[in-house]
């Protein structure tokens, strides 16, 4: 404890340390993901179809450019009301690139601004990893999990299907790092999703237990999510329904706590959703500060 400049168990980094939080003035949240890739990268060139899907997903999930998304969609609707969403997805990346390039020429956007970097798009050459730590949680691809006794490839993402909220369950297939200009980067997960929309043959519930059929896939053409959107689950064999059925086990990772930022006076603070861990906000314990000179009188 008293060593200085030496790594010990008291000052070493946590095993699932994901790196410092990036703080950039007027920065885009999509470029400030708290993530640390594990292992050596394997470089890969994306196909044209995968590149279009990835680029659209990133742009559509960047809340800072919502104004431009709405602006382009209105232009598409004015041209024609046929296949508005499909045309919007196909045309927006090139339209957005031309728009930010024009802003840069006029001096409205600097060449190193993240808006300009996002508009130019990522490099078609990407790095793939077999492991990553995101927000203090360790993820492995399903291929890496095959050689381990532990399980870190289970994924759940909250989303919507036909205006209905769903928990999308699946497994992690690829961890992809996309490089943008000026050192900006984005981590994506490529996943296989189980068909939880089929309440009979895809998912079953037994009270608080959820069992999913891992032989039935869903959203095959939309496999990508941002790494920061994913949460981790574990799959346990379902002995009742057969080998392809897995019971979903949700857990709270160690050293990760879901604590509200703002709690009104008089409200109860419940940690990890456990009813027996309750604390009153108004219960304040005052601790008297003791000078080092007065410690001897207390011994």
C-alpha positions as CSV (number, residue, x, y, z in Angstrom):
1,X,0.0,0.0,0.0
2,X,2.9,2.3,0.6
3,X,4.9,1.6,-2.6
4,X,5.0,4.5,-5.1
5,X,5.5,4.0,-8.8
6,X,4.9,0.2,-8.5
7,X,1.9,-1.6,-9.6
8,X,0.3,-3.6,-6.8
9,X,-3.1,-5.2,-6.2
10,X,-4.1,-1.9,-4.5
11,X,-3.5,0.4,-7.5
12,X,-3.6,-1.8,-10.5
13,X,-6.3,-1.3,-13.1
14,X,-9.5,-3.3,-13.0
15,X,-9.5,-6.5,-15.2
16,X,-12.4,-5.0,-17.2
17,X,-11.0,-1.5,-17.4
18,X,-12.3,0.0,-20.7
19,X,-10.1,3.1,-20.9
20,X,-10.6,6.7,-20.0
21,X,-13.8,8.5,-20.9
22,X,-13.3,10.8,-23.9
23,X,-14.4,14.3,-23.3
24,X,-14.6,16.4,-26.4
25,X,-16.2,19.9,-26.6
26,X,-19.2,19.7,-28.9
27,X,-18.2,16.1,-29.7
28,X,-20.5,13.4,-31.0
29,X,-21.5,10.6,-28.5
30,X,-21.0,8.0,-31.2
31,X,-17.3,8.9,-31.3
32,X,-16.8,8.8,-27.5
33,X,-17.7,5.2,-26.9
34,X,-16.1,3.9,-23.7
35,X,-14.5,0.7,-25.1
36,X,-11.2,-1.2,-25.2
37,X,-10.6,-3.9,-27.8
38,X,-8.8,-7.1,-26.8
39,X,-6.2,-9.0,-28.7
40,X,-4.7,-8.4,-32.1
41,X,-6.9,-7.0,-34.9
42,X,-7.6,-8.9,-38.1
43,X,-8.1,-6.5,-41.0
44,X,-10.9,-7.0,-43.5
45,X,-12.4,-5.2,-46.4
46,X,-16.2,-4.8,-46.2
47,X,-18.4,-5.8,-49.1
48,X,-20.5,-3.0,-50.7
49,X,-23.7,-4.2,-49.2
50,X,-22.3,-4.5,-45.7
51,X,-20.7,-1.1,-45.9
52,X,-24.0,0.5,-46.9
53,X,-25.8,-1.2,-44.0
54,X,-23.2,-0.2,-41.5
55,X,-22.9,3.4,-42.7
56,X,-26.7,3.8,-42.6
57,X,-27.0,2.3,-39.1
58,X,-24.3,4.6,-37.7
59,X,-25.8,7.7,-39.2
60,X,-29.4,6.8,-38.2
61,X,-28.2,6.2,-34.6
62,X,-26.3,9.5,-34.2
63,X,-28.7,11.8,-32.4
64,X,-26.5,14.9,-33.1
65,X,-27.5,14.7,-36.9
66,X,-31.2,14.2,-36.4
67,X,-31.9,17.6,-38.0
68,X,-30.2,16.5,-41.2
69,X,-32.0,13.1,-41.2
70,X,-35.4,14.9,-41.0
71,X,-34.3,17.5,-43.6
72,X,-33.4,14.8,-46.1
73,X,-36.5,12.7,-45.5
74,X,-38.7,15.8,-46.1
75,X,-36.9,16.3,-49.4
76,X,-37.5,12.7,-50.4
77,X,-41.2,12.9,-49.5
78,X,-41.6,16.1,-51.7
79,X,-40.1,14.2,-54.7
80,X,-42.4,11.2,-54.3
81,X,-44.4,9.3,-51.7
82,X,-43.4,5.9,-53.1
83,X,-40.8,3.9,-51.0
84,X,-39.9,6.9,-48.9
85,X,-38.0,5.0,-46.2
86,X,-36.1,2.8,-48.6
87,X,-35.0,5.8,-50.7
88,X,-34.1,7.8,-47.6
89,X,-31.8,5.0,-46.4
90,X,-30.2,4.6,-49.8
91,X,-29.7,8.2,-50.6
92,X,-29.0,9.9,-47.3
93,X,-25.2,8.9,-46.9
94,X,-24.2,10.5,-50.2
95,X,-26.6,13.5,-49.7
96,X,-25.1,14.1,-46.2
97,X,-21.5,13.8,-47.5
98,X,-22.2,16.5,-50.2
99,X,-24.0,18.7,-47.6
100,X,-21.1,18.7,-45.1
101,X,-18.6,19.2,-47.9
102,X,-20.5,22.3,-49.0
103,X,-20.5,23.5,-45.4
104,X,-16.8,23.0,-45.1
105,X,-16.1,24.9,-48.3
106,X,-18.2,27.8,-47.0
107,X,-16.3,27.8,-43.7
108,X,-19.4,26.7,-41.6
109,X,-17.7,23.5,-40.6
110,X,-14.0,23.0,-39.9
111,X,-12.0,20.2,-41.6
112,X,-11.4,18.6,-38.2
113,X,-15.0,18.9,-36.9
114,X,-16.7,15.6,-36.1
115,X,-19.7,16.5,-38.3
116,X,-17.3,16.7,-41.2
117,X,-15.6,13.4,-40.3
118,X,-19.0,11.7,-40.0
119,X,-20.1,13.0,-43.3
120,X,-17.1,11.8,-45.2
121,X,-17.8,8.3,-43.8
122,X,-15.6,5.5,-42.5
123,X,-12.8,3.6,-44.2
124,X,-14.1,0.5,-46.0
125,X,-11.1,-1.4,-44.4
126,X,-12.1,-2.4,-40.9
127,X,-10.4,-4.1,-37.9
128,X,-12.1,-7.1,-36.3
129,X,-11.5,-8.3,-32.8
130,X,-12.5,-11.4,-30.8
131,X,-13.0,-9.5,-27.6
132,X,-13.8,-6.1,-26.2
133,X,-14.6,-4.4,-22.9
134,X,-17.5,-1.9,-23.2
135,X,-18.6,0.2,-20.2
136,X,-16.9,-2.3,-17.8
137,X,-18.4,-5.4,-19.4
138,X,-16.3,-8.0,-21.2
139,X,-17.7,-9.4,-24.5
140,X,-16.3,-12.3,-26.6
141,X,-17.4,-13.5,-30.0
142,X,-19.2,-16.8,-30.2
143,X,-16.2,-18.3,-32.0
144,X,-13.8,-17.3,-29.1
145,X,-16.3,-18.7,-26.5
146,X,-16.1,-22.1,-28.1
147,X,-12.6,-22.5,-26.7
148,X,-13.3,-21.2,-23.2
149,X,-15.2,-22.5,-20.2
150,X,-16.7,-19.1,-19.6
151,X,-19.5,-17.5,-21.6
152,X,-19.3,-13.8,-22.7
153,X,-21.1,-13.8,-26.1
154,X,-24.7,-13.5,-25.1
155,X,-26.3,-10.2,-26.2
156,X,-29.6,-8.4,-25.5
157,X,-30.6,-5.1,-27.1
158,X,-33.8,-3.1,-26.4
159,X,-35.6,-2.1,-29.6
160,X,-38.9,-2.0,-31.4
161,X,-40.8,-4.3,-33.8
162,X,-44.0,-3.0,-35.4
163,X,-44.2,-0.3,-32.7
164,X,-43.9,-2.8,-29.9
165,X,-41.0,-2.8,-27.5
166,X,-38.8,-6.0,-27.6
167,X,-35.8,-7.4,-25.9
168,X,-33.8,-8.7,-28.9
169,X,-31.7,-11.7,-27.8
170,X,-28.8,-13.1,-29.7
171,X,-25.1,-13.9,-29.8
172,X,-22.1,-11.8,-30.8
173,X,-20.5,-12.9,-34.1
174,X,-18.1,-10.1,-34.9
175,X,-16.6,-7.0,-33.2
176,X,-15.9,-4.4,-35.8
177,X,-13.9,-1.2,-35.5
178,X,-14.5,1.5,-38.1
179,X,-11.9,4.3,-38.6
180,X,-12.9,7.8,-39.5
181,X,-10.6,10.7,-40.3
182,X,-8.7,12.6,-37.6
183,X,-8.6,9.6,-35.2
184,X,-12.4,9.1,-34.8
185,X,-13.6,5.5,-34.5
186,X,-16.8,3.6,-33.9
187,X,-17.2,0.0,-32.5
188,X,-20.1,-2.1,-33.9
189,X,-21.3,-5.6,-33.0
190,X,-22.5,-8.0,-35.7
191,X,-25.0,-10.4,-34.1
192,X,-27.2,-13.4,-34.8
193,X,-30.7,-12.6,-33.4
194,X,-33.2,-15.2,-32.2
195,X,-36.8,-15.0,-33.4
196,X,-38.4,-13.8,-30.1
197,X,-41.2,-12.4,-32.2
198,X,-42.6,-15.9,-32.6
199,X,-44.3,-16.4,-29.2
200,X,-44.9,-20.1,-29.9
201,X,-41.9,-21.5,-31.7
202,X,-39.3,-18.7,-31.0
203,X,-39.7,-17.7,-27.3
204,X,-41.6,-19.1,-24.3
205,X,-42.0,-17.5,-20.9
206,X,-42.5,-19.3,-17.5
207,X,-43.2,-16.6,-15.0
208,X,-40.0,-14.6,-14.8
209,X,-38.1,-17.1,-16.9
210,X,-37.6,-16.6,-20.7
211,X,-36.5,-19.4,-23.0
212,X,-35.4,-18.7,-26.6
213,X,-35.1,-21.0,-29.6
214,X,-31.6,-20.6,-30.9
215,X,-32.4,-22.5,-34.1
216,X,-34.7,-19.8,-35.4
217,X,-33.1,-16.5,-36.5
218,X,-34.6,-13.1,-36.9
219,X,-33.5,-9.8,-38.6
220,X,-30.9,-11.6,-40.7
221,X,-30.4,-8.5,-42.9
222,X,-30.0,-6.2,-39.8
223,X,-27.3,-7.8,-37.7
224,X,-25.5,-4.6,-36.5
225,X,-25.8,-2.6,-33.3
226,X,-23.5,-0.1,-31.6
227,X,-21.3,-1.7,-29.0
228,X,-22.6,0.7,-26.4
229,X,-26.2,-0.4,-27.1
230,X,-25.7,-4.0,-26.1
231,X,-26.1,-5.6,-22.7
232,X,-24.9,-9.0,-21.7
233,X,-26.9,-12.1,-20.9
234,X,-26.0,-15.8,-20.4
235,X,-27.8,-18.8,-21.9
236,X,-28.5,-21.9,-19.8
237,X,-29.6,-25.2,-21.4
238,X,-33.4,-25.7,-21.3
239,X,-33.9,-29.4,-20.3
240,X,-37.6,-29.2,-20.8
241,X,-37.8,-28.0,-24.5
242,X,-34.7,-29.5,-26.0
243,X,-31.1,-28.7,-26.9
244,X,-31.9,-25.8,-29.2
245,X,-33.8,-23.9,-26.4
246,X,-31.9,-21.8,-23.9
247,X,-33.0,-20.0,-20.8
248,X,-31.9,-16.4,-20.6
249,X,-30.1,-15.3,-17.4
250,X,-29.7,-11.6,-16.9
251,X,-27.1,-10.5,-14.4
252,X,-25.6,-7.3,-13.1
253,X,-21.8,-7.2,-13.9
254,X,-19.6,-6.7,-11.0
255,X,-18.4,-3.2,-10.3
256,X,-21.3,-1.9,-12.6
257,X,-24.1,-0.2,-10.7
258,X,-27.3,1.3,-12.1
259,X,-27.7,4.4,-9.9
260,X,-30.0,7.2,-10.9
261,X,-28.3,10.6,-11.5
262,X,-31.1,12.6,-9.9
263,X,-33.2,11.4,-7.0
264,X,-36.0,13.6,-5.6
265,X,-35.9,14.4,-1.9
266,X,-37.8,11.7,0.1
267,X,-37.5,9.0,-2.6
268,X,-35.9,5.7,-1.9
269,X,-32.7,4.7,-3.7
270,X,-32.8,1.0,-4.7
271,X,-29.5,-0.5,-5.9
272,X,-29.5,-3.4,-8.5
273,X,-33.3,-3.6,-8.2
274,X,-32.9,-5.6,-4.9
275,X,-35.7,-4.7,-2.5
276,X,-33.6,-5.4,0.6
277,X,-30.9,-2.8,-0.4
278,X,-32.7,0.4,0.4
279,X,-31.3,3.7,1.6
280,X,-33.1,6.9,2.5
281,X,-31.7,10.0,0.8
282,X,-32.4,12.0,3.9
283,X,-30.3,9.7,6.2
284,X,-27.1,11.7,6.4
285,X,-24.4,10.6,8.9
286,X,-22.1,13.4,10.0
287,X,-18.6,12.3,10.6
288,X,-16.4,14.6,12.8
289,X,-13.0,15.2,11.3
290,X,-10.2,14.4,13.7
291,X,-6.8,16.0,13.5
292,X,-3.8,13.7,13.6
293,X,-2.7,15.4,16.8
294,X,-5.9,14.4,18.6
295,X,-5.8,10.7,17.6
296,X,-3.6,9.9,20.6
297,X,-6.1,11.2,23.1
298,X,-8.7,8.8,21.6
299,X,-6.6,5.6,21.8
